Amino acid sequence: MSILAVSVSHRSTSVARLAALAMDRATAAKLAQTLVGSEHIDEAVVLSTCNRTELWASVSRFHGGLDDAVLALSDLAGEPVDELRAMARVFFDEGAVAHAFSVASGLDSVVVGESQILGQVRAALALSQEQGTVGTVLNALFQQAIRVGKRVHTETGVSGAGRSMVTAAYDLLVEAQGELDDRRVLVVGAGAMAGLAARTAAAAGARVTCVNRTFERAQRLADVVGGRAEPLERLSAALTEADVVVTCTGARSLHLDAADLAGTPVTAAVDLALPADISADVTSLGILLVNLDLLVATRSETATPEVEAARALVRSEVHDFLGARRAAAVAPTVVALRSMASQVVAAEMKRLDARVPGLDDHERDEVGRTMRRIADKLLHQPTVRVKELSADPDALDYAAALRELFALDPQTVAAVMSAETNA
């Protein structure tokens, strides 16, 4: 099976178009189920964040798998197939592996090196595991992607001083209006992004108020940052006591516009949600709006030494992963070859019994052990070497050569592969 990745992100389309593809956990689960129910896709993982909607699939055919993937996404999002194809980046096999590792490492993010994406990748894998849409191929890919992401953040310093979408947004705010110290910051939402927004503001000396649809969650976050909590029903009142409002909900039911903020002391709005929580018309009130569009427009593509080190690490990990995958692909052929050798030994033992019926049990056992040792020694070096050589991306198809040289039954090899996949 081959690996396919379809990516729609800030690198390939506008934030407005991304909003149409944004999905919650339940919708992502539904898409994954639809994908594995299609003709050419066996496994699927769906990742949806504030700046990307992506899917990875284990496919039997590239073009068939791509058609299945785009059609499923089109049906779910209500976007025309042709337009989806135009805004998507497509990766296959080595490219799909490299993309997964880069995404998990934060190298494909709006804020290069941010570490929140690692938790989002982990959550996407967990969801697919819960839904039963991931098997050996994608499980191995994503487990390794998570390990690579951890290595990148631990060993290269690419994360900087905790760089994230939140810190990048606050940097723009501080650059325009000055420090957050003693300003009243209203944080709407209680997820991971809202939590980071509240903690970062509090650490900068802001007075934080937390608002969430579930008051208990708002209170827990407020307790963590030493702020106060308000239920969502009191959002309008809370806005009259805020200098900065930060939204991170992505809930289509929440939308603040100029009418909501008119007459309030709010001078800056930070919207990190997809779909957007805050309308662009708030700028007509003189309010600074820092949203995903602005973050994308002002992002830096400068390749710092830390970024280059991270990219080099990712390239090395991709090479090793693909090498191990190629070596593993030879295993069913090696097992089938050893099975054939065992059958030859068994047939010769049967022939020996017919030709030399006078052998006692001890003699027969010794002959059998000798024949098996000979077979094992003859096969040991070739099977070890074929695994080593197959790891080279430029190597010949040694598995096919073995099958041809020893006339191995394709059904036997397929049976071994099926048994390993289902193990």
HUSULHU-V665953 format. One record per residue. N is the residue number from 1. PHI is phi as a letter, one per 30 degrees, with the letter a starting at -180 (999 if undefined). Layout:
BEGIN
n & phi
N & PHI
N & PHI
END
This chain:
BEGIN
n & phi
1 & 999
2 & c
3 & c
4 & b
5 & b
6 & c
7 & b
8 & c
9 & b
10 & d
11 & d
12 & b
13 & a
14 & d
15 & d
16 & d
17 & d
18 & d
19 & e
20 & d
21 & c
22 & d
23 & b
24 & d
25 & d
26 & d
27 & d
28 & d
29 & d
30 & d
31 & d
32 & d
33 & d
34 & d
35 & d
36 & d
37 & d
38 & d
39 & d
40 & c
41 & c
42 & c
43 & b
44 & a
45 & b
46 & c
47 & b
48 & b
49 & b
50 & d
51 & b
52 & a
53 & b
54 & b
55 & b
56 & c
57 & b
58 & c
59 & b
60 & d
61 & b
62 & d
63 & d
64 & d
65 & d
66 & d
67 & d
68 & d
69 & d
70 & d
71 & d
72 & d
73 & d
74 & d
75 & d
76 & d
77 & c
78 & i
79 & c
80 & e
81 & e
82 & d
83 & d
84 & d
85 & e
86 & d
87 & c
88 & c
89 & c
90 & c
91 & b
92 & b
93 & h
94 & e
95 & d
96 & d
97 & d
98 & d
99 & d
100 & e
101 & d
102 & d
103 & d
104 & d
105 & d
106 & i
107 & d
108 & c
109 & d
110 & e
111 & c
112 & d
113 & j
114 & d
115 & c
116 & d
117 & d
118 & d
119 & d
120 & d
121 & d
122 & d
123 & d
124 & d
125 & d
126 & d
127 & d
128 & d
129 & d
130 & d
131 & d
132 & i
133 & c
134 & c
135 & b
136 & d
137 & d
138 & d
139 & d
140 & d
141 & d
142 & d
143 & d
144 & d
145 & e
146 & d
147 & d
148 & d
149 & e
150 & d
151 & d
152 & e
153 & d
154 & d
155 & c
156 & c
157 & i
158 & d
159 & d
160 & i
161 & c
162 & i
163 & e
164 & a
165 & e
166 & d
167 & d
168 & d
169 & d
170 & d
171 & e
172 & d
173 & d
174 & d
175 & d
176 & d
177 & b
178 & j
179 & d
180 & d
181 & e
182 & i
183 & d
184 & c
185 & c
186 & c
187 & c
188 & c
189 & k
190 & b
191 & d
192 & d
193 & d
194 & d
195 & d
196 & d
197 & d
198 & d
199 & d
200 & d
201 & d
202 & d
203 & d
204 & d
205 & j
206 & d
207 & c
208 & c
209 & c
210 & c
211 & b
212 & a
213 & e
214 & c
215 & d
216 & e
217 & d
218 & d
219 & d
220 & d
221 & d
222 & d
223 & d
224 & d
225 & c
226 & i
227 & c
228 & b
229 & c
230 & b
231 & d
232 & e
233 & d
234 & c
235 & e
236 & e
237 & d
238 & d
239 & d
240 & d
241 & b
242 & b
243 & c
244 & b
245 & c
246 & b
247 & c
248 & b
249 & c
250 & i
251 & d
252 & d
253 & d
254 & c
255 & a
256 & c
257 & b
258 & e
259 & d
260 & d
261 & c
262 & d
263 & i
264 & c
265 & d
266 & d
267 & c
268 & b
269 & b
270 & c
271 & c
272 & c
273 & c
274 & b
275 & d
276 & d
277 & c
278 & b
279 & d
280 & d
281 & d
282 & d
283 & d
284 & d
285 & c
286 & i
287 & d
288 & d
289 & c
290 & c
291 & b
292 & d
293 & e
294 & d
295 & d
296 & d
297 & d
298 & c
299 & d
300 & c
301 & c
302 & d
303 & d
304 & d
305 & e
306 & d
307 & d
308 & d
309 & d
310 & d
311 & d
312 & d
313 & d
314 & d
315 & e
316 & d
317 & d
318 & d
319 & e
320 & d
321 & d
322 & d
323 & d
324 & d
325 & d
326 & d
327 & d
328 & d
329 & d
330 & d
331 & e
332 & e
333 & d
334 & d
335 & d
336 & d
337 & d
338 & d
339 & d
340 & d
341 & d
342 & d
343 & d
344 & d
345 & d
346 & d
347 & d
348 & d
349 & d
350 & d
351 & d
352 & d
353 & e
354 & d
355 & d
356 & b
357 & d
358 & d
359 & d
360 & d
361 & d
362 & d
363 & d
364 & d
365 & d
366 & d
367 & d
368 & d
369 & d
370 & d
371 & d
372 & d
373 & d
374 & d
375 & d
376 & d
377 & d
378 & d
379 & c
380 & e
381 & d
382 & d
383 & d
384 & d
385 & d
386 & d
387 & d
388 & d
389 & d
390 & d
391 & d
392 & d
393 & d
394 & c
395 & d
396 & d
397 & d
398 & d
399 & d
400 & d
401 & d
402 & d
403 & d
404 & d
405 & d
406 & c
407 & h
408 & d
409 & d
410 & e
411 & d
412 & d
413 & d
414 & d
415 & d
416 & d
417 & d
418 & d
419 & d
420 & d
421 & d
422 & d
423 & d
END
